[in-house]
Amino acid sequence: MQFRNATTLDMPAIVAIYNSTIAGRMVTADTAPVSVESRMPWFHVHNPEKRPLWVVEENGIMIGWVSFQSFYGRPAYDGTAEISIYLDENQRGKGYGKKILEYAMAQCPSIGVKTLLGFIFSHNEPSIKLFEKLGFSSWAHLPNIAVLDGIERSLDILGKRIY
C-alpha cells in the first residue's frame, strides 16, 4: 500500500468511494449522494502538514482514503483530530482498514496529533471492533442523535492518546 496526499484530481474517486457508503446507513450521516463540487470546501481545509487527506493506493489503484479533521475548531484542541477512513466497496473486509489506521497512528507525531478520535455509529460493529483492537476506547456515547430511514441511531466517540 502507498499513501500520498490527495489532489483535486482525486476528488471524483474520493467522492465515489464516500457515496458508496451512504446506502448502507452504517458509516455516514449523509442520506443522499454528495457532489465533488459540494465536497471541495472540505478538501481545502486539509493540509499535508497538520490535517492531511491521503489517498491509499495498491498497485497504482485507489483502494481508499483517510482524512484528519480538526476537533471542535478551537486552538486549544489543535493536538486532537478526528480520523475518517473510507474504502472502495470491493476492498472492504480485507484487512486494509487495520493497516490504514496503524499507518495513520504512526504518522500522528509528525503532524502534531496527540489524541485521535473516531466518530462511529453505534451499530457499526466492524468499525468499532477495528478501533478497539488498535487500542481505542469508548470516550462518549451519544444516544439516538441521528435518524436514518426513520430509525434513531446513536454515535460513539472512540479515542486514543497517541503520544
C-alpha positions as CSV (number, residue, x, y, z in Angstrom):
1,M,0.0,0.0,0.0
2,Q,1.1,3.5,-0.8
3,F,-0.2,6.7,0.8
4,R,0.0,10.1,-0.9
5,N,-1.5,13.5,-0.4
6,A,-4.8,13.8,-2.3
7,T,-5.1,16.3,-5.1
8,T,-8.2,17.9,-6.7
9,L,-7.9,15.3,-9.5
10,D,-8.6,12.6,-6.9
11,M,-11.8,14.2,-5.8
12,P,-14.2,12.3,-8.2
13,A,-12.8,8.9,-6.9
14,I,-12.8,10.1,-3.3
15,V,-16.5,11.2,-3.6
16,A,-17.4,8.0,-5.4
17,I,-16.0,5.9,-2.5
18,Y,-17.8,8.1,0.0
19,N,-21.1,7.9,-1.8
20,S,-20.8,4.1,-2.0
21,T,-21.2,4.0,1.8
22,I,-24.3,6.1,2.1
23,A,-26.9,3.4,1.2
24,G,-25.6,1.1,3.9
25,R,-26.5,3.5,6.6
26,M,-23.5,2.4,8.7
27,V,-20.8,4.9,8.0
28,T,-22.1,8.4,7.3
29,A,-25.0,10.6,8.3
30,D,-25.4,11.8,4.8
31,T,-28.6,10.3,3.4
32,A,-28.1,11.2,-0.3
33,P,-25.0,11.3,-2.6
34,V,-22.8,14.3,-2.4
35,S,-21.1,16.0,-5.4
36,V,-17.5,16.7,-6.0
37,E,-18.4,20.4,-6.0
38,S,-20.1,20.2,-2.6
39,R,-17.0,18.5,-1.1
40,M,-14.4,21.0,-2.3
41,P,-14.6,23.2,0.8
42,W,-13.9,20.0,2.9
43,F,-11.0,19.2,0.6
44,H,-9.5,22.6,1.0
45,V,-9.5,22.5,4.9
46,H,-7.0,19.7,4.7
47,N,-3.2,20.3,4.5
48,P,-0.3,17.9,4.4
49,E,1.4,19.4,7.5
50,K,-1.4,19.2,10.1
51,R,-4.6,17.8,8.6
52,P,-3.8,15.5,5.7
53,L,-6.1,13.9,3.3
54,W,-4.4,10.8,1.9
55,V,-5.2,8.6,-1.0
56,V,-4.4,4.9,-0.4
57,E,-3.3,3.0,-3.4
58,E,-2.2,-0.5,-4.2
59,N,-0.5,-1.2,-7.5
60,G,-1.4,2.3,-8.6
61,I,-5.2,1.8,-8.0
62,M,-7.0,3.8,-5.3
63,I,-8.4,1.5,-2.7
64,G,-9.5,4.1,-0.3
65,W,-8.7,7.3,1.5
66,V,-8.1,8.7,5.0
67,S,-8.6,12.1,6.4
68,F,-7.7,14.0,9.6
69,Q,-10.1,16.8,10.6
70,S,-9.7,19.3,13.4
71,F,-11.8,18.6,16.5
72,Y,-14.1,21.5,17.6
73,G,-12.1,24.2,15.7
74,R,-10.6,25.9,18.7
75,P,-6.8,26.4,19.1
76,A,-6.7,24.6,22.5
77,Y,-7.8,21.4,20.7
78,D,-5.1,21.6,18.0
79,G,-3.5,18.3,19.1
80,T,-6.7,16.4,18.7
81,A,-8.1,15.2,15.3
82,E,-10.9,13.1,14.1
83,I,-9.9,10.4,11.7
84,S,-12.1,9.1,8.8
85,I,-11.2,6.0,6.8
86,Y,-13.2,5.0,3.6
87,L,-12.5,2.0,1.4
88,D,-13.7,1.2,-2.1
89,E,-16.6,-1.2,-1.7
90,N,-14.6,-4.0,-3.4
91,Q,-11.8,-3.6,-0.9
92,R,-13.7,-3.8,2.4
93,G,-13.3,-6.8,4.7
94,K,-9.7,-7.5,3.5
95,G,-7.8,-6.0,6.4
96,Y,-7.0,-2.7,4.8
97,G,-8.8,-0.7,7.5
98,K,-6.4,-2.0,10.1
99,K,-3.3,-1.3,8.0
100,I,-4.5,2.2,7.2
101,L,-5.4,3.0,10.9
102,E,-2.0,1.7,12.0
103,Y,-0.2,3.8,9.4
104,A,-2.2,6.9,10.4
105,M,-1.5,6.4,14.1
106,A,2.2,6.1,13.3
107,Q,2.2,9.4,11.4
108,C,0.4,11.3,14.2
109,P,3.6,12.6,15.9
110,S,4.8,14.1,12.6
111,I,1.5,16.1,12.1
112,G,1.2,17.1,15.7
113,V,-1.8,14.9,16.6
114,K,-1.6,13.7,20.2
115,T,-5.1,12.5,20.5
116,L,-7.1,10.7,17.8
117,L,-10.9,10.3,17.7
118,G,-13.2,8.1,15.7
119,F,-16.9,9.1,15.4
120,I,-18.6,5.8,14.7
121,F,-22.3,4.9,14.6
122,S,-23.0,2.5,17.5
123,H,-24.5,-0.1,15.1
124,N,-21.3,-0.1,13.0
125,E,-19.8,-3.0,14.9
126,P,-17.0,-3.8,12.4
127,S,-15.5,-0.3,12.7
128,I,-15.9,-0.2,16.5
129,K,-14.1,-3.6,16.8
130,L,-11.3,-2.4,14.5
131,F,-10.7,0.8,16.6
132,E,-10.9,-1.2,19.8
133,K,-8.4,-3.8,18.5
134,L,-5.9,-1.0,18.0
135,G,-6.3,0.4,21.5
136,F,-9.1,2.9,21.2
137,S,-11.7,3.0,23.9
138,S,-15.2,4.5,24.2
139,W,-15.0,8.1,25.3
140,A,-18.6,9.1,24.7
141,H,-21.9,7.6,23.7
142,L,-24.5,10.0,22.2
143,P,-27.8,8.2,22.2
144,N,-30.3,8.5,19.3
145,I,-28.8,11.7,17.8
146,A,-29.3,10.7,14.2
147,V,-32.3,9.5,12.2
148,L,-31.6,7.2,9.2
149,D,-34.6,6.0,7.3
150,G,-36.8,6.7,10.3
151,I,-34.6,4.8,12.7
152,E,-32.9,6.6,15.5
153,R,-29.1,5.9,15.7
154,S,-26.5,6.5,18.3
155,L,-23.0,7.7,17.9
156,D,-19.9,6.5,19.8
157,I,-16.8,8.6,20.0
158,L,-13.7,6.3,20.4
159,G,-10.5,7.9,21.4
160,K,-6.8,7.1,21.9
161,R,-3.9,9.1,23.2
162,I,-1.2,8.6,20.6
163,Y,1.8,10.2,22.4
